[in-house]
Amino acid sequence: LLYNIGWPGINETSLGHGDIVACSWSSSNFFAFTTEKELNGCVLQYLHITNPNQPWDVWSTRYNGGAITSLQWDHTGTRLVSGDNHGLCCLWTMTSSLSNVWVRQDKHKIDLDGEEILSVGWLHNGARMIFLFDKMESMNISDKFDRSKFRPSVMQHGGKPMGGIYCCHRDRARGRSSSAGGW
């Protein structure tokens, strides 16, 4: 256990939600998770995003579609992609840099027409910061990190990295997994 948020006095009855189904932590210290709630025999799913430094300020929305099977943050930690068991990938972004206001970007969605999404991810931009343990005691912060370059997942003309998402889904017609990309 790396981090624990204790909400004393809050239980399923007062919060109104059941167990956490999927979760993901961003590099910008946002925590996204989904919960399910049964209402009149129908299971409803909710997506929540919070900053653990402000656990009282949780953004929540009812997710209309299938059950979310995968959540993944981008490398900046400010954009979230979700995939569900009905074949829909959705991009979620902050509005006006407010951590408690998130919007689904409908122009950036992939609809695989009912194919279950097993996993989602982001195309890599080709840059990675590596912490150098042997230089941990250095006074200069730039000495503590090494920027390693390698080829991006997908490149545009001229070698510029291309942004986007990919998803791995179950192809029911062929009975196997395949992948799709988009943006």
Backbone hydrogen bonds, N-H to C=O, Kabsch-Sander energy under -0.5 kcal/mol:
donor,donor_aa,acceptor,acceptor_aa,energy
6,G,4,N,-0.6
7,W,5,I,-0.6
10,I,7,W,-1.7
11,N,9,G,-0.5
15,L,11,N,-2.9
16,G,12,E,-2.1
18,G,36,E,-2.2
21,V,34,T,-2.3
24,S,32,A,-2.5
26,S,30,F,-3.1
29,N,26,S,-1.3
31,F,50,T,-3.2
32,A,24,S,-2.9
32,A,30,F,-0.5
33,F,48,H,-2.5
34,T,22,A,-2.3
35,T,46,Y,-2.0
36,E,19,D,-1.1
37,K,44,L,-2.7
39,L,37,K,-0.5
39,L,42,C,-3.0
42,C,39,L,-1.7
44,L,37,K,-3.6
44,L,42,C,-0.6
45,Q,63,Y,-0.6
46,Y,35,T,-2.7
47,L,61,T,-2.7
48,H,33,F,-3.0
49,I,59,W,-2.4
50,T,31,F,-2.3
54,Q,51,N,-2.7
57,D,54,Q,-2.1
58,V,56,W,-0.8
59,W,49,I,-2.7
61,T,47,L,-2.0
63,Y,45,Q,-3.2
64,N,62,R,-0.7
65,G,63,Y,-0.8
69,T,83,G,-2.7
70,S,83,G,-1.8
72,Q,81,V,-2.1
74,D,79,R,-2.1
77,G,74,D,-0.9
80,L,92,W,-2.6
81,V,72,Q,-2.6
82,S,90,C,-2.5
83,G,70,S,-2.4
84,D,88,L,-1.2
85,N,67,A,-1.8
87,G,84,D,-1.3
89,C,87,G,-0.5
89,C,110,I,-2.7
90,C,82,S,-2.3
91,L,105,Q,-0.6
92,W,80,L,-3.4
93,T,103,V,-2.4
94,M,78,T,-0.7
95,T,98,L,-0.6
95,T,101,V,-2.3
96,S,94,M,-0.6
98,L,95,T,-1.9
99,S,97,S,-0.6
101,V,98,L,-1.5
103,V,93,T,-2.8
105,Q,91,L,-3.1
105,Q,103,V,-0.5
106,D,104,R,-1.0
108,H,105,Q,-1.3
109,K,106,D,-0.6
110,I,89,C,-1.5
112,L,87,G,-3.8
112,L,110,I,-0.6
114,G,86,H,-2.0
115,E,112,L,-0.9
117,I,84,D,-1.9
118,L,116,E,-0.6
118,L,168,C,-2.9
119,S,168,C,-1.7
121,G,166,Y,-2.2
123,L,164,G,-2.6
128,R,148,S,-1.8
130,I,128,R,-0.5
130,I,146,D,-2.8
132,L,144,K,-3.0
133,F,131,F,-0.8
135,K,132,L,-1.2
136,M,133,F,-1.5
138,S,135,K,-1.4
141,I,139,M,-0.5
143,D,140,N,-1.0
144,K,140,N,-0.5
144,K,141,I,-1.0
145,F,142,S,-0.6
146,D,130,I,-2.5
148,S,128,R,-2.5
148,S,146,D,-0.9
150,F,126,G,-2.2
153,S,124,H,-1.9
156,Q,160,K,-3.6
159,G,156,Q,-1.8
162,M,154,V,-2.8
165,I,182,G,-1.9
166,Y,121,G,-2.3
167,C,180,A,-2.7
168,C,119,S,-2.9
169,H,167,C,-0.5
169,H,178,S,-3.0
170,R,116,E,-2.9
171,D,169,H,-0.6
171,D,176,R,-3.4
172,R,170,R,-0.9
175,G,171,D,-1.7
176,R,171,D,-1.3
178,S,169,H,-2.5
180,A,167,C,-2.3
182,G,165,I,-2.0
